[in-house]
Amino acid sequence: MATILRSCGVLLALCGPPFAAASQAADGSDYATAARAEYVFACMATNGSTQEALQRCSCAIDVIASVLPYDKYERAETVLRMRRSAGGYLGQEFRSAPTNAIVRDLEEAEAEAEVRCF
């Protein structure tokens, strides 16, 4: 029984990477599907839960992904979340000049998405 479990574990470890890659966008960007979906859900909550909002919000994340590498997107989202949730000294650390530059990159990508999709 232990041998079978070990064999299954090895098989899953070998098969895992192709399945992990499937969760990323088919267009070759490194934006995870979950990150794209999270953006679309938040965008739709802001712009109405309609089919039109779905199309526009999906377009927006595609534009952002084409303009901003995922690692920069992820850093900017982290900074924004920390600004909203962290207070005091820690919150202040996420309102510095370097973090403002990180957020500015995302804001520029979102502005481009606004022009193209909305």
Buried (B, 14 or more C-beta within 10 A) or exposed (E): EEEEEEEEEEEEEEEEEEEEEEEBBEEEBEBBEEBBEEBBEEBBEEBEEEEEBBEBBBBBBBBBBBBBBBEBBBBBBEBBEBBEEBEEEEEEBBEEEEBEEBBEBBEEBBEBBEEBBE
